[in-house]
């Protein structure tokens, strides 16, 4: 009996064309899976606990993610293969030579991760962290002069004024007796106001009280961090029609965290529009010639107006720069300052030594301290460098290969086949996780005590293992904290200046100590975020006991 007559009458065999389509789909899925599973197959890595999320949830796990990342890097020699969404593979890289190759020598081959730029575009628009290729180079070229040390020196008095406003308010709260205060909101408003006045020529409000925008800026990083494992889906959402339609779709998704993120983006967008409108009106009124109008956006708008049409940024790009500047200069810097104060609270001997240096410097230099001069406050410089080394605010950043290439290693590893691997053949489309944290902790570079916080290491001659990779390191102190190459952090000098000024002002009159009944943990995500253990909150909290010195 033929197959045709053995089937029920209601069932029809698929046509030849249908069978061909099904076969093609199956073949495509098969090739896709084989390619995802075969990426750098000779590179070993940790076991994947989930086909859906791979190792991603371990990488961003609250409190434990940092240790998992360091242990993974150490266990697999600085280059490991991770599993990502749906069985995909990525490389977690902290080897110095490999990072130099990826970030500097072949930086055009290793472009920003599409999920990263798409997410940034959705959050901030077409700013510096959301663009690639020639568009990014054009934007960076126009922005770079505004972040020079020469220009930043002129901002120091303004930073001091803002820091003193903060110190005055906190001092009023602890005038009669020491108090436990969650310092994160104040640090966030300080950093926001610093970038507002210094970056945008705009004030976001009083340091003593929150407002809708400062709260939104504070909540953004923690909210996005929770969603990091889903970042690969961002490119799909980016192309889901115009912003108005995307917002409509978002409202239909019953997830409170996603709704809060949409609210934050709307609040930021409204404020950015106000800033841009104010800047444009000032420029039209001829205020661009005022001697005091030296904020970063004023400089950018003038440069943009005087540029050729081919080099000029669109209004959308300029709006993107404002939103990007607000976020990158607020959350990363306030997080770094929070880490500094937390460490000083845990190490009162370091705090006392640093305070003595600050008071001595102000006494002899009549407050005209050049904070960009390392010799002015060498111990402060050492404390900040060591903090940024051991606790980089951004632990991981991402790249994606644009073509097949070969990545050399400074420290060979053992492959899955037992052979020594000195270079890695990387396929086009491979995701690269730049392991900033582990690069700064690499024991073959920094020694057996690499993960210990020791500011004094910067006051002595650095070991040969550090100096010999000078040309392989990032833009700052042999570290990867601010990356390297054409996508390194453009505002790292701006950020350091803020850190130095606020420490110099606060430590003269205030003492910081750890809370007696609250233990602080640091969550890993987009940024490192301090939280109170047991609070179940994803948002930054750092209660410290603050005492006014007499």
Buried (B, 14 or more C-beta within 10 A) or exposed (E): EEEEEEEEEEEEEEEEEEEEEEEEEEEEEEEEEEEBEEBBEBBBBBEBEBEEBBBBBBBBBBEBBBEBBBEBBBEBBBBBBBBBBEBBBBBBBBBBBBBBBBBBBBBEBBBBBBBBBBBBBBBBBBBBBBBBEEBBBBBBEBBEEBBEEEBBBEBBEBBBEBBBBBBEBBBEEBEEEEBBBBBBBBBBBBBBBBBBBBBBBBEBBEBBEBBEBBBBBBBBBBBBBBBBBBBBBBBEBBEEEEEEEBEEEBEEEEEEEBEBBBBBBEBBBEBBEEBBEBBEEBBEEEBBEEEEBBBBBBBBBBBBEEBEEEEBBEEEBBBBBBBBBBBBBBBBBBBBBBBBBBBBBBBEEBBEBBBEBBEEBBEEEEEEBEBBEEEBBBBBBBBBBBBBBBBBBBBBBBBBBBEEBEBBBBBBBBBEEEEEBEEBEBBEBBBBBBBBBBBBBBBBBBEEEBBEBBBEBBEEEEEEBBEEBEEBBBBBBBBBBBBBBBBBBBBBBBBBBBBBBBBBBBBEBBBBBBBEEBEBBBBBBBBBBBBBEEEEEBBBBBBBBBBBEE
